[in-house]
Amino acid sequence: MTARAAIDIGTNSVRLLVVEDGHDLERRAVITRLGEGVDRSGELSETAMERTLATLVDFRDVLDGYGVATPRVVATSAARDAQNRDTFFAAATDVLGAAPELLPGEEEARLSFEGAVAGLDLGDAPFLVVDIGGGSTELAVGTSTPEGVHSMNVGAVRLTELQLHHDPPQPEELTNALGLVEDRLDDALRIVPAAEDARTLVGVGGTITSVAAIEIGLPVYDRDRVHRFRLSRAAAEDVFRTLATESLADRKHNPGLHPDRADVIVGGCVVLVGVMRRLRAPELVVCDADLLDALVAG
């Protein structure tokens, strides 16, 4: 059986998964911040595109090493919002030999759900999968397949750029950011009311895996310890308080937090604690499996 691969080009990071016979050969994530400033300008900046394309060149070398000619490539929130995405897509196609597919938010939510719950006990269903990204947060509820999906136009990068302008953020900025998340959640729950009745809250995305790694105190990220970790709401709140009151320089030294994520992690935490508070969720099951896993399985 030949290796299969997928690449997810997100607002904050670009990720690669290569599998063969159901086993991971390579799982990589590089923060390139493709969506930097998109809310303000409506376009992907030349610098952000160059950073991301350089990572895609590296990924192409990895794919060649495993004999993968044509990966499945998807792009999410930043590309959805950018007027000049076709320029970036053309350059990415030249690098990868495969054209990126623009994922609607609802399809992103569906794939995140499928990837996250594939290895979970269906006795814990129905699941609500929350995927906190850089530009958007996807919600999907169901048992073995999603029965309701919604994409909220708020994520770690977008919320940071919109609301958190001081270092560390001022209390009123945090209050306003939490209020924005609550408003988006109220809208989402009107569209997907079953989300409030889910038995198990499942979290995916770099914000959530980072908060879990910080709570565990991992000096080096260990997927085996993070995947399926049960993160209590009290622990999430504690990590949030710690990070939100530290300067960026201090925040970078937290074990479990990649320094390149330190400037947007508070924004991501606002989404995380906002969701857990609104749903009164006592805990969240952390999953380091998501839409990439669904893409290579499909």
Secondary structure, DSSP 4 states (H G I P E B T S, - for coil): ---EEEEEE-SSEEEEEEEETTEEEEEEEEE--TTTTHHHHSS--HHHHHHHHHHHHHHHHHHHHTT-S--EEEE-HHHHH-TTHHHHHHHHHHHHSSPPEE--HHHHHHHHHHHHHTTS-GGGPSEEEEEE-SS-EEEEEESSSEEEEEEES--HHHHHHHH--SSSPPHHHHHHHHHHHHHHHHHHHHH-GGGGG-SEEEEESHHHHHHHHHHHT-SS--HHHHTT-EEEHHHHHHHHHHHHTS-HHHHTTSTT--GGGTTTHHHHHHHHHHHHHHHT-SEEEE-S--HHHHHHH-
